[in-house]
Amino acid sequence: MNPLSLLLGSFFLLILLKVPIGFALILSSVLVIQYVGLPLGSVVNQMYSAIDSFPLLAVPFFMLLGRILNAGGITERLLGVADAAVGHIRGGLGHVNVAVSMVFASLSGSAAADTASVGSILIPAMKKAGYKPAFAVALTAASSTLGVIIPPSIILIIYGAFGNVSIGALFLGGILPGLTIGVFMMVYTYLQALRHGYGAKDFPGFRALGHALWRGAPPLMIPVLVLGGVTGGFLTPTEAAIIAVFWALFLAFVVYRDVPLRQLPTILGQALVDFAVPLFTVAGAGIFGWLISYLGAARLVVDFITAQTTDPVGIMLLLIGFLVLIGTVLNPISAVLIFLPIIQALGNLAGVHPVHLGVLTTVTLSVGLITPPYGICLLIATQIGQVRLIDAIAAVMPIVAITIGVAILSLYVPGLMTLLPSLAFPRLF
């Protein structure tokens, strides 16, 4: 039996049997290593190599940052800013939903944290205001995926660390496509508001807007600290994440005082668990991805693709389709780590810049967060909104098309993902 077929077949069989993904990666890898006669020590070596990365240390701090933001009143202050800025537009609560997700994305980099915190407030409010429950759930889940596109993004950190691409450049590359997707979501919300008669609040006035911005200014300093420090070359992503955590702790426990100090051990414990599970998956994906490369999967895929088309756009369209497909069964972190050799091989074949390729991969894989069977953000939102999954899936499909459309648009307008990085890091281009 072909070892590569055995590796992939056993892995997806274990996934279908609902074996946790970290164990599925390791068990299928060990099976193939035994089958081809490689030393079992390779398992430990490759798993250790996968997690022996300084940039990876930024991930638990950004996860801790998300926990701190959720525990305090910071989310409510951000909601106040979004409500004062866009709540008066037709379909106001929907626009607030998207706007606060874009802001929250620039703070925590976690889509699931966004869904849980923003959704618990806005989904009930939208239902009470007469919005269709399925639409409220779909919009909340879809807008939360901006957390893996707009920096600081955990997926962009993973891609940069393991793909040898500048994380600062990837951060800047995610800004324009993230904002573009957010704007298109707001346009879609406006059209739905016209169709179903969703109303809006009265504009509160510039004084109220200024007051909301003043209240929200301290937490809004977090993306300035992170982006400014990383792209300016003053801080590594890990150092920026640590500074952001200390600033959030200062706001939550000293300035706002809306989180009791006795809750800090609980927050730290939750963040530890949040990171432990994906870290185990990263270790498993390390050995799995090494086997993918060792068994020549990238070469096989490139040969197959070139047999279908040699057009660069055609190659990238096939890659987008492939990423959408694997995103339905794998979380984005695992997908990047496992298939990075294939992704980069196809990107090189099509002549796509590494920064463009990294952002495009992240944007496309974000769709998997709202498409079953993985679809973790959609599952969280349906539980909050008490909506049937089938209804939520139907409602989210038009918004899925928006994200995929922006990914395809970047093939014709690469500046959408490379303009800002090329201005800040001209030597990379």
Secondary structure, 3 states (H helix, E strand, C coil): CCHHHHHHHHHHHHHHCCCCHHHHHHHHHHHHHHHHCCCCHHHHHHHHHHHCCCHHHHHHHHHHHHHHHHHCCHHHHHHHHHHHHHCCCCCHHHHHHHHHHHHHHHHHCCHHHHHHHHHHHHHHHHHHCCCCHHHHHHHHHHHHHHHHCCCCCHHHHHHHHHHCCCHHHHHHHHHHHHHHHHHHHHHHHHHHHHHHCCCCCCCCCHHHHHHHHHHHHHHHHHHHHHHHHHHCCCCCHHHHHHHHHHHHHHHHHHHCCCCCHHHHHHHHHHHHHHHHHHHHHHHHHHHHHHHHHHCCHHHHHHHHHHHHCCCHHHHHHHHHHHHHHHHCCCCHHHHHHHHHHHHHHHHHHHCCCHHHHHHHHHHHHHHHHHCCCCCHHHHHHHHHHCCCHHHHHHHHHHHHHHHHHHHHHHHHCCHHHHHHHHHHCHHHC
